[in-house]
Amino acid sequence: MRKSIAITITVLAIAGCATNATVIPQTGGIYKTISYGQTQPIALNDALSGAESQCSRLKKRYEVSDQKDETIPQVPNTVLGEMLNKSGLINPPVDYRVTLTFTCV
């Protein structure tokens, strides 16, 4: 019983820290984080969460030196795509990508 409670707590703790961002180490202590979202603020928030997560492991704070926001081109709508989207069988398309360049200071 205690073992299953410990496992549940560990899984919930990890899930609470999850982010949609990918952090890529660069040379010279520079990092890039790439995140996708249905809106620019969602993608930006995820990218910032990725930077925060990376730097907090080093017990430092992040400092953003560059931000690139991109709109991802939409796939043409089809009757089947609209039916699946309205029925909830597929998720809405991802519309934005945010790339942050940052350092941990």
Jmol script that loads the backbone (N, CA, C; Angstrom):
load data "model"
ATOM      1  N   MET A   1       0.830  -1.200   0.000  1.00  0.00           N
ATOM      2  CA  MET A   1       0.000   0.000   0.000  1.00  0.00           C
ATOM      3  C   MET A   1       0.871   1.260   0.000  1.00  0.00           C
ATOM      4  N   ARG A   2       1.866   1.295   0.889  1.00  0.00           N
ATOM      5  CA  ARG A   2       2.739   2.480   0.956  1.00  0.00           C
ATOM      6  C   ARG A   2       3.509   2.680  -0.342  1.00  0.00           C
ATOM      7  N   LYS A   3       3.901   1.552  -0.957  1.00  0.00           N
ATOM      8  CA  LYS A   3       4.647   1.645  -2.208  1.00  0.00           C
ATOM      9  C   LYS A   3       3.783   2.275  -3.305  1.00  0.00           C
ATOM     10  N   SER A   4       2.506   1.900  -3.391  1.00  0.00           N
ATOM     11  CA  SER A   4       1.631   2.458  -4.427  1.00  0.00           C
ATOM     12  C   SER A   4       1.353   3.935  -4.172  1.00  0.00           C
ATOM     13  N   ILE A   5       1.277   4.342  -2.910  1.00  0.00           N
ATOM     14  CA  ILE A   5       1.077   5.762  -2.591  1.00  0.00           C
ATOM     15  C   ILE A   5       2.307   6.559  -2.988  1.00  0.00           C
ATOM     16  N   ALA A   6       3.492   6.033  -2.717  1.00  0.00           N
ATOM     17  CA  ALA A   6       4.732   6.721  -3.084  1.00  0.00           C
ATOM     18  C   ALA A   6       4.850   6.861  -4.597  1.00  0.00           C
ATOM     19  N   ILE A   7       4.481   5.818  -5.317  1.00  0.00           N
ATOM     20  CA  ILE A   7       4.537   5.871  -6.781  1.00  0.00           C
ATOM     21  C   ILE A   7       3.544   6.899  -7.306  1.00  0.00           C
ATOM     22  N   THR A   8       2.341   6.932  -6.768  1.00  0.00           N
ATOM     23  CA  THR A   8       1.330   7.898  -7.189  1.00  0.00           C
ATOM     24  C   THR A   8       1.799   9.328  -6.945  1.00  0.00           C
ATOM     25  N   ILE A   9       2.371   9.587  -5.788  1.00  0.00           N
ATOM     26  CA  ILE A   9       2.868  10.933  -5.473  1.00  0.00           C
ATOM     27  C   ILE A   9       3.982  11.320  -6.425  1.00  0.00           C
ATOM     28  N   THR A  10       4.898  10.393  -6.730  1.00  0.00           N
ATOM     29  CA  THR A  10       5.990  10.675  -7.655  1.00  0.00           C
ATOM     30  C   THR A  10       5.461  11.003  -9.047  1.00  0.00           C
ATOM     31  N   VAL A  11       4.506  10.225  -9.540  1.00  0.00           N
ATOM     32  CA  VAL A  11       3.928  10.465 -10.868  1.00  0.00           C
ATOM     33  C   VAL A  11       3.239  11.822 -10.911  1.00  0.00           C
ATOM     34  N   LEU A  12       2.489  12.162  -9.891  1.00  0.00           N
ATOM     35  CA  LEU A  12       1.806  13.459  -9.859  1.00  0.00           C
ATOM     36  C   LEU A  12       2.798  14.602  -9.800  1.00  0.00           C
ATOM     37  N   ALA A  13       3.882  14.446  -9.064  1.00  0.00           N
ATOM     38  CA  ALA A  13       4.891  15.501  -8.980  1.00  0.00           C
ATOM     39  C   ALA A  13       5.561  15.726 -10.330  1.00  0.00           C
ATOM     40  N   ILE A  14       5.866  14.639 -11.025  1.00  0.00           N
ATOM     41  CA  ILE A  14       6.478  14.764 -12.345  1.00  0.00           C
ATOM     42  C   ILE A  14       5.499  15.388 -13.326  1.00  0.00           C
ATOM     43  N   ALA A  15       4.253  14.978 -13.306  1.00  0.00           N
ATOM     44  CA  ALA A  15       3.239  15.518 -14.219  1.00  0.00           C
ATOM     45  C   ALA A  15       3.019  17.003 -13.968  1.00  0.00           C
ATOM     46  N   GLY A  16       3.097  17.436 -12.731  1.00  0.00           N
ATOM     47  CA  GLY A  16       2.907  18.846 -12.408  1.00  0.00           C
ATOM     48  C   GLY A  16       4.015  19.720 -12.947  1.00  0.00           C
ATOM     49  N   CYS A  17       5.186  19.149 -13.191  1.00  0.00           N
ATOM     50  CA  CYS A  17       6.330  19.905 -13.693  1.00  0.00           C
ATOM     51  C   CYS A  17       6.475  19.779 -15.206  1.00  0.00           C
ATOM     52  N   ALA A  18       5.573  19.077 -15.836  1.00  0.00           N
ATOM     53  CA  ALA A  18       5.691  18.830 -17.265  1.00  0.00           C
ATOM     54  C   ALA A  18       5.539  20.116 -18.064  1.00  0.00           C
ATOM     55  N   THR A  19       6.301  20.192 -19.142  1.00  0.00           N
ATOM     56  CA  THR A  19       6.197  21.319 -20.047  1.00  0.00           C
ATOM     57  C   THR A  19       6.219  20.788 -21.472  1.00  0.00           C
ATOM     58  N   ASN A  20       5.692  21.560 -22.379  1.00  0.00           N
ATOM     59  CA  ASN A  20       5.612  21.185 -23.773  1.00  0.00           C
ATOM     60  C   ASN A  20       6.844  21.649 -24.540  1.00  0.00           C
ATOM     61  N   ALA A  21       7.830  22.192 -23.865  1.00  0.00           N
ATOM     62  CA  ALA A  21       8.995  22.781 -24.516  1.00  0.00           C
ATOM     63  C   ALA A  21      10.128  21.771 -24.639  1.00  0.00           C
ATOM     64  N   THR A  22      10.892  21.914 -25.713  1.00  0.00           N
ATOM     65  CA  THR A  22      12.105  21.144 -25.909  1.00  0.00           C
ATOM     66  C   THR A  22      13.278  22.088 -25.688  1.00  0.00           C
ATOM     67  N   VAL A  23      14.176  21.722 -24.764  1.00  0.00           N
ATOM     68  CA  VAL A  23      15.355  22.546 -24.482  1.00  0.00           C
ATOM     69  C   VAL A  23      16.556  21.909 -25.170  1.00  0.00           C
ATOM     70  N   ILE A  24      17.280  22.724 -25.952  1.00  0.00           N
ATOM     71  CA  ILE A  24      18.436  22.249 -26.708  1.00  0.00           C
ATOM     72  C   ILE A  24      19.671  23.022 -26.252  1.00  0.00           C
ATOM     73  N   PRO A  25      20.644  22.343 -25.624  1.00  0.00           N
ATOM     74  CA  PRO A  25      21.880  23.030 -25.220  1.00  0.00           C
ATOM     75  C   PRO A  25      22.684  23.454 -26.450  1.00  0.00           C
ATOM     76  N   GLN A  26      23.240  24.664 -26.399  1.00  0.00           N
ATOM     77  CA  GLN A  26      24.112  25.182 -27.443  1.00  0.00           C
ATOM     78  C   GLN A  26      25.517  25.332 -26.836  1.00  0.00           C
ATOM     79  N   THR A  27      26.460  25.819 -27.575  1.00  0.00           N
ATOM     80  CA  THR A  27      27.803  26.028 -27.032  1.00  0.00           C
ATOM     81  C   THR A  27      27.848  27.290 -26.183  1.00  0.00           C
ATOM     82  N   GLY A  28      28.778  27.343 -25.260  1.00  0.00           N
ATOM     83  CA  GLY A  28      28.994  28.544 -24.450  1.00  0.00           C
ATOM     84  C   GLY A  28      27.926  28.798 -23.403  1.00  0.00           C
ATOM     85  N   GLY A  29      27.236  27.766 -22.943  1.00  0.00           N
ATOM     86  CA  GLY A  29      26.229  27.949 -21.900  1.00  0.00           C
ATOM     87  C   GLY A  29      24.931  28.572 -22.384  1.00  0.00           C
ATOM     88  N   ILE A  30      24.724  28.546 -23.689  1.00  0.00           N
ATOM     89  CA  ILE A  30      23.497  29.092 -24.282  1.00  0.00           C
ATOM     90  C   ILE A  30      22.546  27.926 -24.555  1.00  0.00           C
ATOM     91  N   TYR A  31      21.258  28.185 -24.376  1.00  0.00           N
ATOM     92  CA  TYR A  31      20.226  27.173 -24.619  1.00  0.00           C
ATOM     93  C   TYR A  31      19.182  27.756 -25.559  1.00  0.00           C
ATOM     94  N   LYS A  32      18.506  26.848 -26.282  1.00  0.00           N
ATOM     95  CA  LYS A  32      17.318  27.216 -27.056  1.00  0.00           C
ATOM     96  C   LYS A  32      16.195  26.344 -26.562  1.00  0.00           C
ATOM     97  N   THR A  33      15.017  26.934 -26.457  1.00  0.00           N
ATOM     98  CA  THR A  33      13.834  26.155 -26.137  1.00  0.00           C
ATOM     99  C   THR A  33      12.800  26.415 -27.217  1.00  0.00           C
ATOM    100  N   ILE A  34      12.186  25.346 -27.676  1.00  0.00           N
ATOM    101  CA  ILE A  34      11.189  25.426 -28.746  1.00  0.00           C
ATOM    102  C   ILE A  34       9.881  24.876 -28.199  1.00  0.00           C
ATOM    103  N   SER A  35       8.814  25.630 -28.408  1.00  0.00           N
ATOM    104  CA  SER A  35       7.511  25.213 -27.908  1.00  0.00           C
ATOM    105  C   SER A  35       6.445  25.504 -28.952  1.00  0.00           C
ATOM    106  N   TYR A  36       5.403  24.680 -28.942  1.00  0.00           N
ATOM    107  CA  TYR A  36       4.286  24.815 -29.876  1.00  0.00           C
ATOM    108  C   TYR A  36       2.997  25.010 -29.092  1.00  0.00           C
ATOM    109  N   GLY A  37       2.053  25.766 -29.665  1.00  0.00           N
ATOM    110  CA  GLY A  37       0.775  25.959 -29.007  1.00  0.00           C
ATOM    111  C   GLY A  37      -0.284  26.455 -29.960  1.00  0.00           C
ATOM    112  N   GLN A  38      -1.533  26.381 -29.508  1.00  0.00           N
ATOM    113  CA  GLN A  38      -2.651  26.847 -30.331  1.00  0.00           C
ATOM    114  C   GLN A  38      -2.686  28.364 -30.422  1.00  0.00           C
ATOM    115  N   THR A  39      -2.079  29.041 -29.455  1.00  0.00           N
ATOM    116  CA  THR A  39      -1.977  30.502 -29.492  1.00  0.00           C
ATOM    117  C   THR A  39      -0.541  30.884 -29.161  1.00  0.00           C
ATOM    118  N   GLN A  40      -0.151  32.098 -29.511  1.00  0.00           N
ATOM    119  CA  GLN A  40       1.205  32.559 -29.213  1.00  0.00           C
ATOM    120  C   GLN A  40       1.454  32.617 -27.709  1.00  0.00           C
ATOM    121  N   PRO A  41       0.518  33.125 -26.889  1.00  0.00           N
ATOM    122  CA  PRO A  41       0.771  33.148 -25.447  1.00  0.00           C
ATOM    123  C   PRO A  41       0.960  31.759 -24.829  1.00  0.00           C
ATOM    124  N   ILE A  42       0.233  30.764 -25.327  1.00  0.00           N
ATOM    125  CA  ILE A  42       0.399  29.404 -24.810  1.00  0.00           C
ATOM    126  C   ILE A  42       1.787  28.882 -25.161  1.00  0.00           C
ATOM    127  N   ALA A  43       2.204  29.064 -26.406  1.00  0.00           N
ATOM    128  CA  ALA A  43       3.529  28.606 -26.831  1.00  0.00           C
ATOM    129  C   ALA A  43       4.627  29.346 -26.070  1.00  0.00           C
ATOM    130  N   LEU A  44       4.460  30.652 -25.871  1.00  0.00           N
ATOM    131  CA  LEU A  44       5.450  31.439 -25.134  1.00  0.00           C
ATOM    132  C   LEU A  44       5.539  30.979 -23.684  1.00  0.00           C
ATOM    133  N   ASN A  45       4.401  30.757 -23.053  1.00  0.00           N
ATOM    134  CA  ASN A  45       4.394  30.315 -21.659  1.00  0.00           C
ATOM    135  C   ASN A  45       5.107  28.969 -21.505  1.00  0.00           C
ATOM    136  N   ASP A  46       4.860  28.054 -22.434  1.00  0.00           N
ATOM    137  CA  ASP A  46       5.535  26.758 -22.385  1.00  0.00           C
ATOM    138  C   ASP A  46       7.042  26.907 -22.590  1.00  0.00           C
ATOM    139  N   ALA A  47       7.441  27.780 -23.519  1.00  0.00           N
ATOM    140  CA  ALA A  47       8.871  28.007 -23.757  1.00  0.00           C
ATOM    141  C   ALA A  47       9.540  28.603 -22.517  1.00  0.00           C
ATOM    142  N   LEU A  48       8.877  29.559 -21.883  1.00  0.00           N
ATOM    143  CA  LEU A  48       9.417  30.145 -20.657  1.00  0.00           C
ATOM    144  C   LEU A  48       9.488  29.115 -19.532  1.00  0.00           C
ATOM    145  N   SER A  49       8.501  28.229 -19.464  1.00  0.00           N
ATOM    146  CA  SER A  49       8.517  27.163 -18.455  1.00  0.00           C
ATOM    147  C   SER A  49       9.698  26.222 -18.688  1.00  0.00           C
ATOM    148  N   GLY A  50      10.008  25.953 -19.948  1.00  0.00           N
ATOM    149  CA  GLY A  50      11.169  25.118 -20.269  1.00  0.00           C
ATOM    150  C   GLY A  50      12.468  25.772 -19.838  1.00  0.00           C
ATOM    151  N   ALA A  51      12.584  27.086 -20.071  1.00  0.00           N
ATOM    152  CA  ALA A  51      13.783  27.818 -19.644  1.00  0.00           C
ATOM    153  C   ALA A  51      13.886  27.824 -18.120  1.00  0.00           C
ATOM    154  N   GLU A  52      12.773  28.059 -17.455  1.00  0.00           N
ATOM    155  CA  GLU A  52      12.745  28.055 -15.991  1.00  0.00           C
ATOM    156  C   GLU A  52      13.146  26.694 -15.439  1.00  0.00           C
ATOM    157  N   SER A  53      12.620  25.648 -16.021  1.00  0.00           N
ATOM    158  CA  SER A  53      12.929  24.293 -15.573  1.00  0.00           C
ATOM    159  C   SER A  53      14.415  23.987 -15.732  1.00  0.00           C
ATOM    160  N   GLN A  54      14.974  24.352 -16.882  1.00  0.00           N
ATOM    161  CA  GLN A  54      16.392  24.096 -17.134  1.00  0.00           C
ATOM    162  C   GLN A  54      17.276  24.837 -16.136  1.00  0.00           C
ATOM    163  N   CYS A  55      17.015  26.113 -15.950  1.00  0.00           N
ATOM    164  CA  CYS A  55      17.880  26.925 -15.084  1.00  0.00           C
ATOM    165  C   CYS A  55      17.669  26.628 -13.604  1.00  0.00           C
ATOM    166  N   SER A  56      16.467  26.248 -13.218  1.00  0.00           N
ATOM    167  CA  SER A  56      16.220  25.945 -11.807  1.00  0.00           C
ATOM    168  C   SER A  56      16.999  24.701 -11.381  1.00  0.00           C
ATOM    169  N   ARG A  57      17.243  23.783 -12.305  1.00  0.00           N
ATOM    170  CA  ARG A  57      18.073  22.614 -11.990  1.00  0.00           C
ATOM    171  C   ARG A  57      19.498  23.034 -11.644  1.00  0.00           C
ATOM    172  N   LEU A  58      19.925  24.158 -12.206  1.00  0.00           N
ATOM    173  CA  LEU A  58      21.268  24.684 -11.947  1.00  0.00           C
ATOM    174  C   LEU A  58      21.266  25.701 -10.814  1.00  0.00           C
ATOM    175  N   LYS A  59      20.088  25.887 -10.206  1.00  0.00           N
ATOM    176  CA  LYS A  59      19.890  26.880  -9.138  1.00  0.00           C
ATOM    177  C   LYS A  59      20.247  28.295  -9.627  1.00  0.00           C
ATOM    178  N   LYS A  60      19.795  28.576 -10.843  1.00  0.00           N
ATOM    179  CA  LYS A  60      20.005  29.891 -11.460  1.00  0.00           C
ATOM    180  C   LYS A  60      18.690  30.358 -12.053  1.00  0.00           C
ATOM    181  N   ARG A  61      18.668  31.595 -12.530  1.00  0.00           N
ATOM    182  CA  ARG A  61      17.496  32.128 -13.209  1.00  0.00           C
ATOM    183  C   ARG A  61      17.839  32.256 -14.699  1.00  0.00           C
ATOM    184  N   TYR A  62      16.801  32.301 -15.521  1.00  0.00           N
ATOM    185  CA  TYR A  62      17.050  32.401 -16.963  1.00  0.00           C
ATOM    186  C   TYR A  62      17.040  33.857 -17.409  1.00  0.00           C
ATOM    187  N   GLU A  63      17.785  34.117 -18.485  1.00  0.00           N
ATOM    188  CA  GLU A  63      17.814  35.438 -19.110  1.00  0.00           C
ATOM    189  C   GLU A  63      17.674  35.229 -20.613  1.00  0.00           C
ATOM    190  N   VAL A  64      16.554  35.711 -21.174  1.00  0.00           N
ATOM    191  CA  VAL A  64      16.251  35.525 -22.599  1.00  0.00           C
ATOM    192  C   VAL A  64      17.007  36.567 -23.418  1.00  0.00           C
ATOM    193  N   SER A  65      17.723  36.090 -24.442  1.00  0.00           N
ATOM    194  CA  SER A  65      18.458  37.008 -25.320  1.00  0.00           C
ATOM    195  C   SER A  65      17.806  37.145 -26.692  1.00  0.00           C
ATOM    196  N   ASP A  66      16.929  36.199 -27.056  1.00  0.00           N
ATOM    197  CA  ASP A  66      16.264  36.284 -28.356  1.00  0.00           C
ATOM    198  C   ASP A  66      14.957  35.492 -28.308  1.00  0.00           C
ATOM    199  N   GLN A  67      13.959  36.008 -29.009  1.00  0.00           N
ATOM    200  CA  GLN A  67      12.667  35.344 -29.108  1.00  0.00           C
ATOM    201  C   GLN A  67      12.209  35.380 -30.556  1.00  0.00           C
ATOM    202  N   LYS A  68      11.823  34.233 -31.072  1.00  0.00           N
ATOM    203  CA  LYS A  68      11.326  34.149 -32.441  1.00  0.00           C
ATOM    204  C   LYS A  68       9.952  33.497 -32.409  1.00  0.00           C
ATOM    205  N   ASP A  69       8.938  34.214 -32.871  1.00  0.00           N
ATOM    206  CA  ASP A  69       7.566  33.709 -32.936  1.00  0.00           C
ATOM    207  C   ASP A  69       7.240  33.402 -34.389  1.00  0.00           C
ATOM    208  N   GLU A  70       6.674  32.217 -34.616  1.00  0.00           N
ATOM    209  CA  GLU A  70       6.316  31.821 -35.975  1.00  0.00           C
ATOM    210  C   GLU A  70       4.894  31.281 -36.003  1.00  0.00           C
ATOM    211  N   THR A  71       4.182  31.601 -37.076  1.00  0.00           N
ATOM    212  CA  THR A  71       2.877  31.005 -37.322  1.00  0.00           C
ATOM    213  C   THR A  71       3.099  29.801 -38.222  1.00  0.00           C
ATOM    214  N   ILE A  72       2.551  28.680 -37.836  1.00  0.00           N
ATOM    215  CA  ILE A  72       2.703  27.467 -38.623  1.00  0.00           C
ATOM    216  C   ILE A  72       1.590  27.442 -39.663  1.00  0.00           C
ATOM    217  N   PRO A  73       1.930  27.250 -40.944  1.00  0.00           N
ATOM    218  CA  PRO A  73       0.905  27.222 -41.993  1.00  0.00           C
ATOM    219  C   PRO A  73      -0.147  26.149 -41.726  1.00  0.00           C
ATOM    220  N   GLN A  74      -1.372  26.501 -42.003  1.00  0.00           N
ATOM    221  CA  GLN A  74      -2.490  25.585 -41.794  1.00  0.00           C
ATOM    222  C   GLN A  74      -2.616  24.622 -42.962  1.00  0.00           C
ATOM    223  N   VAL A  75      -3.017  23.397 -42.644  1.00  0.00           N
ATOM    224  CA  VAL A  75      -3.344  22.416 -43.669  1.00  0.00           C
ATOM    225  C   VAL A  75      -4.740  22.766 -44.181  1.00  0.00           C
ATOM    226  N   PRO A  76      -4.959  22.739 -45.484  1.00  0.00           N
ATOM    227  CA  PRO A  76      -6.294  23.083 -45.999  1.00  0.00           C
ATOM    228  C   PRO A  76      -7.378  22.242 -45.326  1.00  0.00           C
ATOM    229  N   ASN A  77      -8.479  22.899 -45.028  1.00  0.00           N
ATOM    230  CA  ASN A  77      -9.600  22.200 -44.399  1.00  0.00           C
ATOM    231  C   ASN A  77     -10.236  21.232 -45.386  1.00  0.00           C
ATOM    232  N   THR A  78     -10.624  20.103 -44.853  1.00  0.00           N
ATOM    233  CA  THR A  78     -11.362  19.127 -45.642  1.00  0.00           C
ATOM    234  C   THR A  78     -12.638  18.803 -44.888  1.00  0.00           C
ATOM    235  N   VAL A  79     -13.588  18.256 -45.587  1.00  0.00           N
ATOM    236  CA  VAL A  79     -14.853  17.884 -44.946  1.00  0.00           C
ATOM    237  C   VAL A  79     -14.582  16.854 -43.860  1.00  0.00           C
ATOM    238  N   LEU A  80     -13.752  15.853 -44.144  1.00  0.00           N
ATOM    239  CA  LEU A  80     -13.444  14.821 -43.157  1.00  0.00           C
ATOM    240  C   LEU A  80     -12.723  15.429 -41.956  1.00  0.00           C
ATOM    241  N   GLY A  81     -11.757  16.328 -42.208  1.00  0.00           N
ATOM    242  CA  GLY A  81     -11.033  16.978 -41.117  1.00  0.00           C
ATOM    243  C   GLY A  81     -11.959  17.776 -40.219  1.00  0.00           C
ATOM    244  N   GLU A  82     -12.891  18.504 -40.808  1.00  0.00           N
ATOM    245  CA  GLU A  82     -13.842  19.286 -40.013  1.00  0.00           C
ATOM    246  C   GLU A  82     -14.759  18.383 -39.201  1.00  0.00           C
ATOM    247  N   MET A  83     -15.203  17.280 -39.791  1.00  0.00           N
ATOM    248  CA  MET A  83     -16.079  16.357 -39.066  1.00  0.00           C
ATOM    249  C   MET A  83     -15.346  15.738 -37.883  1.00  0.00           C
ATOM    250  N   LEU A  84     -14.099  15.319 -38.087  1.00  0.00           N
ATOM    251  CA  LEU A  84     -13.326  14.721 -36.997  1.00  0.00           C
ATOM    252  C   LEU A  84     -13.037  15.739 -35.904  1.00  0.00           C
ATOM    253  N   ASN A  85     -12.735  16.975 -36.289  1.00  0.00           N
ATOM    254  CA  ASN A  85     -12.444  18.025 -35.313  1.00  0.00           C
ATOM    255  C   ASN A  85     -13.677  18.335 -34.476  1.00  0.00           C
ATOM    256  N   LYS A  86     -14.832  18.489 -35.117  1.00  0.00           N
ATOM    257  CA  LYS A  86     -16.070  18.809 -34.400  1.00  0.00           C
ATOM    258  C   LYS A  86     -16.508  17.663 -33.490  1.00  0.00           C
ATOM    259  N   SER A  87     -16.194  16.440 -33.884  1.00  0.00           N
ATOM    260  CA  SER A  87     -16.598  15.287 -33.079  1.00  0.00           C
ATOM    261  C   SER A  87     -15.662  15.073 -31.901  1.00  0.00           C
ATOM    262  N   GLY A  88     -14.533  15.781 -31.881  1.00  0.00           N
ATOM    263  CA  GLY A  88     -13.579  15.629 -30.791  1.00  0.00           C
ATOM    264  C   GLY A  88     -12.630  14.460 -30.982  1.00  0.00           C
ATOM    265  N   LEU A  89     -12.637  13.841 -32.158  1.00  0.00           N
ATOM    266  CA  LEU A  89     -11.759  12.703 -32.403  1.00  0.00           C
ATOM    267  C   LEU A  89     -10.317  13.116 -32.680  1.00  0.00           C
ATOM    268  N   ILE A  90     -10.112  14.356 -33.080  1.00  0.00           N
ATOM    269  CA  ILE A  90      -8.748  14.843 -33.268  1.00  0.00           C
ATOM    270  C   ILE A  90      -8.611  16.180 -32.558  1.00  0.00           C
ATOM    271  N   ASN A  91      -7.397  16.517 -32.206  1.00  0.00           N
ATOM    272  CA  ASN A  91      -7.140  17.808 -31.565  1.00  0.00           C
ATOM    273  C   ASN A  91      -7.047  18.899 -32.616  1.00  0.00           C
ATOM    274  N   PRO A  92      -7.359  20.138 -32.243  1.00  0.00           N
ATOM    275  CA  PRO A  92      -7.184  21.242 -33.178  1.00  0.00           C
ATOM    276  C   PRO A  92      -5.715  21.368 -33.569  1.00  0.00           C
ATOM    277  N   PRO A  93      -5.424  21.916 -34.729  1.00  0.00           N
ATOM    278  CA  PRO A  93      -4.031  22.006 -35.170  1.00  0.00           C
ATOM    279  C   PRO A  93      -3.224  22.974 -34.310  1.00  0.00           C
ATOM    280  N   VAL A  94      -1.916  22.726 -34.265  1.00  0.00           N
ATOM    281  CA  VAL A  94      -1.000  23.622 -33.579  1.00  0.00           C
ATOM    282  C   VAL A  94      -0.736  24.797 -34.514  1.00  0.00           C
ATOM    283  N   ASP A  95      -0.843  26.006 -34.002  1.00  0.00           N
ATOM    284  CA  ASP A  95      -0.759  27.187 -34.848  1.00  0.00           C
ATOM    285  C   ASP A  95       0.507  28.018 -34.679  1.00  0.00           C
ATOM    286  N   TYR A  96       1.180  27.926 -33.522  1.00  0.00           N
ATOM    287  CA  TYR A  96       2.308  28.809 -33.244  1.00  0.00           C
ATOM    288  C   TYR A  96       3.513  28.035 -32.734  1.00  0.00           C
ATOM    289  N   ARG A  97       4.688  28.555 -33.080  1.00  0.00           N
ATOM    290  CA  ARG A  97       5.946  28.018 -32.553  1.00  0.00           C
ATOM    291  C   ARG A  97       6.737  29.190 -31.986  1.00  0.00           C
ATOM    292  N   VAL A  98       7.238  29.046 -30.767  1.00  0.00           N
ATOM    293  CA  VAL A  98       8.069  30.065 -30.139  1.00  0.00           C
ATOM    294  C   VAL A  98       9.426  29.437 -29.843  1.00  0.00           C
ATOM    295  N   THR A  99      10.489  30.116 -30.285  1.00  0.00           N
ATOM    296  CA  THR A  99      11.856  29.684 -30.012  1.00  0.00           C
ATOM    297  C   THR A  99      12.521  30.769 -29.175  1.00  0.00           C
ATOM    298  N   LEU A 100      13.011  30.385 -27.999  1.00  0.00           N
ATOM    299  CA  LEU A 100      13.727  31.320 -27.130  1.00  0.00           C
ATOM    300  C   LEU A 100      15.181  30.909 -27.048  1.00  0.00           C
ATOM    301  N   THR A 101      16.062  31.898 -27.090  1.00  0.00           N
ATOM    302  CA  THR A 101      17.482  31.679 -26.812  1.00  0.00           C
ATOM    303  C   THR A 101      17.721  32.291 -25.445  1.00  0.00           C
ATOM    304  N   PHE A 102      18.338  31.504 -24.543  1.00  0.00           N
ATOM    305  CA  PHE A 102      18.526  32.002 -23.182  1.00  0.00           C
ATOM    306  C   PHE A 102      19.804  31.451 -22.558  1.00  0.00           C
ATOM    307  N   THR A 103      20.204  32.076 -21.479  1.00  0.00           N
ATOM    308  CA  THR A 103      21.306  31.606 -20.653  1.00  0.00           C
ATOM    309  C   THR A 103      20.807  31.510 -19.219  1.00  0.00           C
ATOM    310  N   CYS A 104      21.507  30.731 -18.433  1.00  0.00           N
ATOM    311  CA  CYS A 104      21.199  30.616 -17.016  1.00  0.00           C
ATOM    312  C   CYS A 104      22.245  31.458 -16.275  1.00  0.00           C
ATOM    313  N   VAL A 105      21.760  32.462 -15.550  1.00  0.00           N
ATOM    314  CA  VAL A 105      22.672  33.387 -14.846  1.00  0.00           C
ATOM    315  C   VAL A 105      22.459  33.340 -13.346  1.00  0.00           C
TER     316      VAL A 105
END
end "model"
wireframe off; spacefill off
backbone 0.3
color backbone group
